[in-house]
Amino acid sequence: AWTVIFACAAMAGLHAWSGSRRRPDRMRILTLFGVNAALNVLWSVLFFRLHRPDWALIEVILLWASIVALILGLARYSRIASWLLVPYLAWVSFAAVLNLAVVQLNGPFK
């Protein structure tokens, strides 16, 4: 699934980049993607590396919000870019539900 999601995100970035002409707009696009990438990596570190699904559950809310911010932020440059990110939002929503189940079934964590 991640291959498709990252391919869609890359295409979304290209569409938004092409739809923006000013440097501040392009910096905004890069910032939105950068924040999202950092949160994506952080969730993986918390869940898989540190074995803290309870912390990851809190962090996934921020990750989800960053995807919504990407969708809304890129819409001003390209509607196609926004739609290309919907599968990413759906996948992270699904992952959040699984994360919640892991916490409920296996907590408390230390």
C-alpha positions as CSV (number, residue, x, y, z in Angstrom):
1,A,0.0,0.0,0.0
2,W,2.8,2.4,0.8
3,T,4.2,2.2,-2.7
4,V,0.9,3.4,-4.1
5,I,0.5,6.1,-1.4
6,F,4.0,7.5,-1.9
7,A,3.6,7.5,-5.7
8,C,0.3,9.4,-5.3
9,A,1.9,11.8,-2.8
10,A,4.8,12.4,-5.3
11,M,2.3,13.1,-8.1
12,A,0.3,15.4,-5.8
13,G,3.5,17.3,-5.1
14,L,4.3,17.6,-8.7
15,H,0.8,18.8,-9.6
16,A,0.8,21.4,-6.7
17,W,4.3,22.5,-7.6
18,S,3.3,23.1,-11.3
19,G,0.2,25.0,-10.1
20,S,2.2,27.3,-8.0
21,R,4.4,30.1,-9.5
22,R,5.6,32.1,-6.5
23,R,8.5,31.2,-4.2
24,P,6.4,31.6,-1.0
25,D,3.8,29.2,-2.4
26,R,6.4,26.6,-3.2
27,M,8.0,27.0,0.2
28,R,4.5,26.4,1.8
29,I,4.1,23.2,-0.3
30,L,7.6,22.0,0.8
31,T,6.8,22.8,4.5
32,L,3.5,20.9,4.4
33,F,5.2,17.9,2.9
34,G,8.2,18.2,5.3
35,V,6.0,18.3,8.4
36,N,4.0,15.4,7.2
37,A,7.1,13.3,6.4
38,A,8.5,14.0,9.9
39,L,5.3,12.9,11.5
40,N,5.1,9.8,9.3
41,V,8.6,8.8,10.4
42,L,7.9,9.6,14.0
43,W,4.8,7.4,14.1
44,S,6.9,4.4,12.8
45,V,9.6,5.1,15.4
46,L,7.2,5.3,18.2
47,F,5.2,2.2,17.2
48,F,7.8,-0.2,15.8
49,R,11.2,0.9,17.2
50,L,10.2,2.1,20.7
51,H,7.3,-0.3,21.0
52,R,5.1,2.5,22.3
53,P,1.8,2.2,20.5
54,D,0.2,4.3,23.2
55,W,2.4,7.2,22.2
56,A,1.9,6.4,18.6
57,L,-1.8,6.6,19.1
58,I,-1.5,10.2,20.3
59,E,0.9,11.0,17.5
60,V,-1.3,9.5,14.8
61,I,-3.8,12.3,15.4
62,L,-1.1,14.8,14.4
63,L,-0.2,12.7,11.4
64,W,-3.8,12.6,10.3
65,A,-4.1,16.4,10.8
66,S,-1.0,16.9,8.7
67,I,-2.6,14.9,5.8
68,V,-5.8,17.0,6.1
69,A,-3.6,20.1,6.0
70,L,-1.8,18.8,2.9
71,I,-5.1,18.1,1.2
72,L,-6.5,21.5,2.0
73,G,-3.2,23.3,1.4
74,L,-2.6,21.8,-2.0
75,A,-6.2,22.4,-3.2
76,R,-5.4,26.0,-3.9
77,Y,-2.8,24.9,-6.4
78,S,-4.4,21.7,-7.8
79,R,-7.6,19.9,-7.1
80,I,-6.0,16.7,-8.6
81,A,-3.2,17.0,-6.0
82,S,-5.7,17.1,-3.2
83,W,-7.6,14.0,-4.5
84,L,-4.3,12.1,-4.9
85,L,-3.8,12.4,-1.1
86,V,-7.2,10.9,-0.2
87,P,-5.9,7.3,-0.2
88,Y,-3.1,8.3,2.2
89,L,-5.7,9.8,4.5
90,A,-7.8,6.6,4.3
91,W,-4.8,4.4,5.0
92,V,-3.7,6.4,8.0
93,S,-7.3,6.4,9.3
94,F,-7.2,2.6,9.0
95,A,-3.8,2.4,10.7
96,A,-5.1,4.6,13.6
97,V,-8.0,2.2,14.2
98,L,-5.5,-0.7,14.3
99,N,-3.2,1.3,16.6
100,L,-6.2,1.8,18.9
101,A,-6.9,-1.9,18.9
102,V,-3.3,-2.7,19.8
103,V,-3.4,-0.3,22.7
104,Q,-6.7,-1.6,24.0
105,L,-5.6,-5.2,23.7
106,N,-2.1,-5.0,24.9
107,G,-1.7,-2.1,27.3
108,P,-0.4,-0.8,29.7
109,F,3.0,-0.1,28.1
110,K,6.2,1.0,29.8
